[in-house]
Amino acid sequence: MTFKELHLSPKILKAVAEQNYNTPTPIQQKIIPYVLDGIDVIGCAQTGTGKTAAFALPILERLLPQQDAEKKGKK
């Protein structure tokens, strides 16, 4: 699986690639789709497995349309 398959925006995919992350970890593969859909989740995994990104990437994804609208003066 790739980050692109998780349906993240080009901006997020670019940022992830710039940090040399190519493949989502198992926790990211499981959590990201739920968070993108607005479903509450709890994730449990060892330290260093990517839990923070599993929650942060979809949150950033959901904020992007709001950011773009504010830049255009729509909000």
Sequence and secondary structure as in RCSB ss.txt:
>XXXX:A:sequence
MTFKELHLSPKILKAVAEQNYNTPTPIQQKIIPYVLDGIDVIGCAQTGTGKTAAFALPILERLLPQQDAEKKGKK
>XXXX:A:secstr
  SGGGT  HHHHHHHHHTT  S  HHHHHHHHHHHTT        TTSSHHHHHHHHHHHHHHHHHHHHHTT  
